[in-house]
Amino acid sequence: MLNEKSTDPQHREALVSMTALYFIEEHALLRPELLEDAKKSLQALFLRTSGEETMLRKLIDILKTTKQIHQSFASISNVLSGITRGAQTVDSKVAAYKQALATMSPSAEENAAFAGPFLSFSQTLLHKIDAFDNNMRQYVELKETEARYSSIYRIAMEARERLKLRLAGVLGSQTRSEVETRIRQSVVSSFDYSESESNLQFAQRDAHNKEEEIMAQLEDIRVMCQMAKNPAMRNKTDDSANPTVSSYSVTAASKTPKPRADYDDVFALFSQALRQHPRLLQLKDIVLELFRLYQNSYGMFRLDCDRLGKAMETMFDNSEAYFETKEEDKDIRTKREKLMLIEGLIPFLEHAAVLTTENEMEDYGRFSRRLSNMISEKKAAWVHVAEHLLRAKVQAEAELSTRL
């Protein structure tokens, strides 16, 4: 049984760590191997030497990495679904414009002056937005392929280096003939990692080509949206903030820029057509709404490119964990729920870690009550998981009372 007068900081850390582990296990917040590793670290808690990383710090670091992965999934999903919703909104508004034209039945002159050219303009823009939406989804798949091959290539390189070191060590120093020396050198030189390198290069090329296609589409959308804007508000120079989809893009050699397409100045056309054909005022509200929607859509697409680039960094920084997690759980709603739980658990552990170092002379029972009070704080960052934490603490104390 626990000694009520014990002030050993290891007992405090064990209580907090086991509370976290019961919580993690109940909600399946870590992959089995990580959870098992954490449990083994807990078992070694009382054997660790001075200066070694504490169990709580290790748990916090593991959870932060897991949190980044779940955030990455959620962010990528949000970006892609947001682009799709934007395309669907534009589609519905263009359909409403077509319906308004059918109801109005414009004359040949009214149609030529604005109604027809604007419908053609809107359908072209909608086609570009749909293509952009499709390419963004393809791009994520290509970057995932690149991340996989990047990980494989890194493993192959590390294996080759380990092989070289082993053969250059005791085994290598004990060769008894030139024949054995040649065999050893042949083994090292023939270790083939060229396939993984080639696969990585092809994956990088495919992803980069798709990114260039996306950036060209985004620029076309920008130019078209300029034509739906008051001329006084248009950019006089090229857009200075060049968005990129990924910070891992391969920089291409300078290329001849693609000639810029010319599009109808639909804002000027509408302004002029209203003066010449007053009946077109019937279209004013829906046309202006489309003008605003086009500006908003382009602005959001640019932000989406930046957000996607940041979200995909995790698949390169923690590629193995990223893909294992993706295979384990493909339901984004479950990932969001796990993310919320982790977002509560991390600040709890950080505060509890500080609690374990305070009032070192107090007995175990008083520390336990302080920990319960901390869990139950009304405005704490972990308030949404407080009940789960209290249940986990009860389990932890029951376990520790018979183990320590």
Secondary structure, DSSP 8 states (H G I E B T S, - for coil): ---TT---HHHHHHHHHHHHHHHHHHHT-S-HHHHHHHHHHHHTGGG--TTS--HHHHHHHHHHHHHHHHHHHHHHHHHHHHHHHHHHHHHHHHHHHHHHHHHH---HHHIIIIIHHHHHHHHHHHHHHHHHHHHHHHHHHHHHHHHHHHHHHHHHHHHHHHHHHHHHTHHHHT--SHHHHHHHHHHHHH---HHHHHHHHHHHHHHHHHHHHHHHHHHHHHHHHHTTS-GGGS-SS--SS---S-TT-----------------HHHHHHHHHHH-GGGGGGHHHHHHHHHHHHHHHHHHHHHHHHHHHHHHHHHHTHHHHHHHHHH---HHHHHHHHHHHHHHHHHHHHHHHHTTSSTTS-HHHHHHHHHHHHT-TT-TTGGGHHHHHHHHHHHHHHHHHH-
